[in-house]
């Protein structure tokens, strides 16, 4: 199955997909969350440990689509991630239309874009599946802009005008911090900024994504048209589970 095409087609058909972030750089946690039932995994390469070898091991451990988040739309980094076999690319702090255009171009093979051809990549099953890969996932990997800066908010219309940009994911925490309200996510200025992104994204026909902190938060966001919702991360699940277990242990042994 071509998971990138399945991912895009499900979003295009109006389905809402669940996701989890991967921050620990661990193939084991990747495998666990893949088996847990999430529709897609968002593999962080902005804050997470590990290099290219780690990425390969994590992708081998996943049997659901994986979108990798990078800190910039640098063509060489995008190419390495795509050749490794990811189904999509997300860019943190995407703040201008030019960055969005560079992202899309770097995910498309020449001459449609700037991605160089490597028929022996893992994505193409080391050359044994090149023609199918070139015509499906390789032709148009999923692209995601994480809007989390004031500059990104100011340039939103230019970003949304970019053909081939699939998803707008709202990085609400960093956006609130940039607006000067890190400790007050419910500040009217923050809520207005998020509402603006939501409205413009829907009007542009792009997929809307964001964090879901609780089931009721997810329900409210789905009512607003969100189709990609992330529910925690491997680091969060481990921390919360460990804290709860340690608390229970202390209560049990006095």
N, C-alpha and C positions, 0 to 999 in steps of 0.2 A: 504494500500500500504506500502511496506517495503521501506522506503526512503533511507536507506543506500545502499541497493542493486541497487535502481534506480540511486542514485548518482554515484556509481562506474560504473554501466553499461553505463551511459551516457558519462562518461569520457573515458571509454574503447572504446566506439563507435566513439570517436573523437569529441564529442560535446565540445564547449566552454561554461563555466558556469559563470554567474555573481554572485558576492557576495558583501555583505556589512559587515563591522565590527560592533560589539556591544560593546561599551565601558562604557555605563552609568549604567549598572546593573539594567536596568529598564524593567519590563514586558511590559509596555506601548510602549516604543520605539521598543521593540522586535516585538510586534504585528503590529505596524505601518509598519516597514520595511518588515515584513513577507507578509503583504497585498500589499506592493508596487510593488512586482513582481520580486524580486531577486530570483535566483535559489537556493542559499544556504546562510546561515548566519554564520559568523565567530564570535563566542561568546568569548570575551576575559576574561580570569581569571588570567592574569598576572598583568595588570594594573587597572582593573575595581573594583569598590566597590561591596560589598555584599558577602554573604556566600552561603552555600549549599541550604538553603531555597530559596534564590534569584534565584539561578540556576534553581531550580524546577519550580518556577513561570514563569521564562523566557521561559523555554521549553514548558510549558502549553500554552503560548501565541503564539508559533510559529507553523505554518502549512507548513513550508518548512524544508528541512534537516538543522540540526545545527551541526557544528563542533566546539568543544571547544578548545581554546588555553590555555595550561598550561605552567608554567615556567620551568618544569623539568619532565622527564619521571618516576616520582615516582609512583610505582604500586598502592598504596592506593588511591592517588588522581585520577588516571586514572580509577580505579574501581568505585569510587564514581560517577564520571561523566558519565561513561557508564551505571551504574545501574540507574542513573537518566533519561536516555533515549537519550543521544546524539548519533549522527550517526557517529561521527568521532572524532579523537583526533589529535591536532596539538601541537608540542612542540617548544617553543621559544629557540633560541640560541643552537639548536642542533648542536653539534660540533664534535662528534666522532661516529665511527661505533658501538661501544658498546652501546652508548645512543640510537641509532636507533634500535639495536637489543632488548634493554630493552623495548622500546616503543612497538614494534610489539608483544613481549612476553606478555606484560601487557594487551594487547587488546584481547588476545586469551585465551579461557578457558583451564584449565588443562584437559588433559595432554599436549595439543599442546602448551600451554603457561603457564602463571602464574596467570591468572585471576581466582579468586574464584567464585564458583557457588552460585547464589542467585536467586532462582526461583520466589521469591515474589517481585522482583524489579519492579519499575515503567516501566523500559524498556520492561519487559515481561508482562506488564499490570497486575501487582501484582499477577502473577501466572496463570492468565486465558489464556495467550497466550505464555506460556513458550516454547513449542515444536517448534512453528514457529519461535520465536525469536532466539532460540538456533541454529536453522538451517540456519538462514539468517543473520540479522544484528549482532547477538551475535557471530556468527562464525568468522566474519572478519570485524570489523568496519574499516572505512577509516582511514588511518594513514598519517600524514603530518609532514615533517621536515621543520622548518623554518631556512634557512641557512642565518645567519646574523653576523657571527663572522669570524675573520681571521683564527681561528683554524678550524672552519667548512669548510672553503675554502680549507685549507691544507689537511683535511681528507675527502674531497668530494668523492673520488673514493671508499673508504671503506664504507662510508655512502650509496652510490648508489648501493653497492653490496648486501645490505640487502634485502632478500626476504620478501615480505609482506609490505614493505614501498611503499606507493602509490604515494605520492605527494611531490615534492620539491618546497617550496614557498620561493622566494628570498626576504629577508628583506633588501631592498636596502639601506634604511636610516642608519640603525645600521651598516651595512657592510661598508658603506662609512665612517662613524664615526670611525670605528675600523681601517680603512686604513689611517686615519688622514685627511679625506677630507669631513667632515660634511657639510661645507659651499660651497662645490664644487662637486655636484653630477655628473657633467659632466667631472670630472677629468679623464684623460686616464687610470690611475690605477684602478679607480672604474669601468669604462666601460669595461676594460679588465677582471676584476674579474667577473662581471656579465655575460659577454659573455662566459667565461669559464664554469660557472655553467649551462648556457643555453645549451651549446654544449654537455657537459658531461651528463646532465639530459636526453636530447633527445636520445643520444646514448645508455643510460641505459634502455630506454623504460619506464621511469617514467613520470608522469604528471608534467608539469611545471606550476607554479603559481606565481603571483606577483601583485603589485599595478598598477592600471590604473588611472593616474592623469587627463586624458582628453580623449575624443573620439579618437583623432588622436594617442594618446599614446596606447590606447587599440588596434587600428588597426595595429600599428607597432608591438606590442607584439604578436598578433594573427598570424601575418606573420612569426614570429620567433618560433611558435609552442606552445605558451601559451594556456592553456585550462581552467585555473581558474584565473579570474581577479576580484580583489576587487575594488569597486568604492565607496570610502568614508566610513563614519561611522555615527552612530546616533549622536555622539557628534559633528562631523563636520557639518552635516546637520543642527543641531539645532543652532550652532554658526553662520554659514553663513546666515541662514534664519533670525536669530535675528538681526545680524548686518545690513543686508539689510533693514529689517523692521524699525529698529531704525533710520537709515539714511533717509528713506522715511518720517518717522514721523517728524524728525527735519526739513526737507525741507518743509513739508506741513504746519507746524505751525510756521516756521520762527525762 
